[in-house]
Amino acid sequence: MTSGHDDEEGTRARSEHPVAAPSTDASPEEQISALRQELAELRDIVQALVADDQRGRVDPAPWCWFQPPELAEDPRAALAAWVDFHNATYVGAPGGAAQHPIPACWREHPGLAAEVATLAAYWRHSNIGQSAHPGNAQYWHDRYRPGFTARIPDYVHRSCLDGDHQPAGAPARPDRWTAENSSDP
């Protein structure tokens, strides 16, 4: 899902590096020189963006108050680290809207696991690297996280919220990485 904040960011980023047309009063040689200079500047910008992308740039944005979880090569480990980060950061007071941590058995509840994956992905998109934008981060805090937190009890047995896993809702099934590596037909 793309928010209006992404579109604003893209527009802002494009306007920071406008392509100026050479003056029509300039001689052809001056116009060519100006175009060559602009082309060199654009080449430098593109090379920097490609280098950042190739390094897998994961710099936290300035508004990211706490050190974010490391990205692991295995997406399951990265997601588990993010769940730990979420529970250490976003669990609220008893009786409050954010009172429930993501239960340890979240992988055993397919709907919850799917929501955890998208919640973590959008958090990372909003707070880490080139795509980070404070509007998206605030939107995540204001809309996505509270809605998710309110739905946690919909996916799990009440005992799961207390650390005692009980099957509830859709039956557990392997994630796509486990399923791909399974030798079972």
Legacy VTK file of the C-alpha trace (Angstrom):
# vtk DataFile Version 3.0
C-alpha trace
ASCII
DATASET POLYDATA
POINTS 185 float
0.000 0.000 0.000
1.396 3.364 -0.947
0.546 6.294 1.240
0.293 9.882 0.172
3.468 10.423 2.148
5.465 8.369 -0.366
4.179 10.516 -3.225
5.064 13.718 -1.367
8.545 12.381 -0.655
9.087 11.472 -4.287
7.985 14.931 -5.397
10.220 16.567 -2.778
13.204 14.455 -3.804
12.740 15.332 -7.478
12.446 19.037 -6.729
15.758 19.032 -4.808
17.616 18.229 -8.025
15.798 20.095 -10.789
17.087 19.756 -14.302
17.619 23.333 -15.436
17.279 23.985 -19.108
20.214 25.935 -20.522
19.517 29.589 -21.123
18.272 30.273 -24.625
20.421 33.419 -24.559
23.561 31.314 -24.216
25.651 30.288 -27.168
25.417 26.686 -28.343
28.831 26.003 -26.760
27.635 27.424 -23.415
24.436 25.369 -23.627
26.436 22.211 -24.321
28.782 22.994 -21.435
25.829 23.547 -19.069
24.230 20.287 -20.195
27.509 18.402 -19.674
27.800 19.815 -16.157
24.186 18.852 -15.374
24.788 15.381 -16.806
27.885 14.954 -14.612
25.902 16.010 -11.517
23.095 13.584 -12.364
25.627 10.794 -12.981
27.112 11.427 -9.504
23.655 11.307 -7.912
22.750 8.057 -9.671
26.103 6.479 -8.768
25.603 7.404 -5.101
22.097 5.917 -5.119
23.318 2.721 -6.787
26.212 2.443 -4.319
23.799 2.876 -1.388
21.509 0.242 -2.871
24.371 -2.199 -3.473
25.594 -1.766 0.106
22.065 -2.479 1.307
22.059 0.844 3.114
20.316 0.434 6.425
21.035 3.713 8.171
18.302 4.567 10.665
16.600 7.889 10.109
17.303 10.687 12.612
13.865 10.234 14.216
14.495 6.525 14.857
15.056 6.906 18.604
16.256 3.382 19.372
18.751 1.214 17.533
16.664 -0.821 15.077
16.974 -4.585 14.835
19.596 -5.897 12.461
18.504 -7.350 9.173
19.349 -11.036 9.037
19.943 -12.983 5.859
17.151 -15.356 6.834
13.867 -13.397 6.729
12.511 -15.494 9.609
15.386 -14.418 11.856
14.977 -10.783 10.773
11.282 -10.898 11.592
11.904 -12.575 14.962
14.403 -9.798 15.803
11.821 -7.179 14.834
9.194 -8.845 17.066
11.648 -8.610 19.970
12.244 -4.938 19.110
8.496 -4.274 18.919
7.825 -5.927 22.258
10.679 -4.038 23.929
9.504 -0.719 22.485
5.754 -0.603 21.907
4.013 -2.569 24.664
1.954 -0.233 26.816
0.466 -0.240 30.277
-1.978 -2.955 31.407
-5.506 -2.064 30.387
-4.291 0.244 27.624
-4.800 -0.198 23.900
-1.185 -1.344 23.446
-1.092 -3.706 26.414
-0.466 -6.908 24.449
3.000 -7.843 23.250
3.237 -9.951 20.145
3.035 -13.414 21.726
5.997 -15.763 21.432
3.785 -18.199 19.508
3.005 -15.663 16.743
4.378 -18.041 14.065
1.730 -20.613 15.062
-1.107 -18.229 14.116
-1.062 -17.624 10.333
-3.082 -14.391 10.334
-0.954 -12.900 13.078
2.262 -13.988 11.341
1.108 -12.360 8.088
0.285 -9.105 9.880
3.563 -9.119 11.806
5.430 -9.449 8.493
3.723 -6.464 6.861
3.842 -4.357 10.022
7.591 -4.959 10.307
8.175 -4.287 6.610
6.361 -0.955 6.709
8.118 0.031 9.939
11.468 -0.651 8.256
10.378 1.200 5.087
9.385 4.219 7.208
12.458 4.358 9.453
15.465 2.856 7.665
17.451 3.735 4.537
16.527 5.728 1.457
12.766 5.219 1.793
12.594 6.557 5.371
10.199 9.469 5.819
8.874 10.959 9.060
5.350 11.197 7.656
5.314 7.467 6.977
6.802 6.738 10.404
4.143 8.811 12.137
1.418 7.225 10.023
2.705 3.799 11.108
2.493 4.870 14.761
-0.917 6.499 14.384
-2.692 4.002 12.101
-0.947 0.717 11.471
0.399 -0.140 14.932
-2.791 0.633 16.919
-4.950 -1.300 14.472
-2.588 -4.243 14.594
-2.384 -4.138 18.391
-6.162 -4.128 18.663
-6.373 -7.231 16.422
-3.804 -9.373 18.269
-6.505 -10.956 20.511
-8.519 -11.808 17.373
-5.806 -14.182 16.167
-4.789 -15.996 19.334
-6.236 -17.891 22.274
-6.393 -15.809 25.457
-3.752 -18.090 27.001
-1.286 -17.128 24.264
-1.359 -13.562 25.558
-0.128 -14.922 28.885
2.680 -16.981 27.331
0.860 -20.339 27.211
0.269 -21.229 23.551
-3.076 -22.776 22.654
-4.213 -23.427 19.086
-6.850 -20.955 17.925
-8.110 -19.635 14.623
-6.525 -20.797 11.384
-4.397 -23.908 11.896
-0.619 -23.482 12.025
1.234 -24.164 8.815
4.829 -23.792 7.624
6.051 -20.429 6.363
7.095 -20.286 2.723
10.825 -20.729 3.474
10.239 -23.807 5.585
7.810 -25.175 2.975
10.370 -24.613 0.180
13.058 -26.514 2.110
10.783 -29.375 3.151
11.407 -32.763 1.570
7.796 -33.772 2.175
5.682 -34.024 -1.017
LINES 1 186
185 0 1 2 3 4 5 6 7 8 9 10 11 12 13 14 15 16 17 18 19 20 21 22 23 24 25 26 27 28 29 30 31 32 33 34 35 36 37 38 39 40 41 42 43 44 45 46 47 48 49 50 51 52 53 54 55 56 57 58 59 60 61 62 63 64 65 66 67 68 69 70 71 72 73 74 75 76 77 78 79 80 81 82 83 84 85 86 87 88 89 90 91 92 93 94 95 96 97 98 99 100 101 102 103 104 105 106 107 108 109 110 111 112 113 114 115 116 117 118 119 120 121 122 123 124 125 126 127 128 129 130 131 132 133 134 135 136 137 138 139 140 141 142 143 144 145 146 147 148 149 150 151 152 153 154 155 156 157 158 159 160 161 162 163 164 165 166 167 168 169 170 171 172 173 174 175 176 177 178 179 180 181 182 183 184
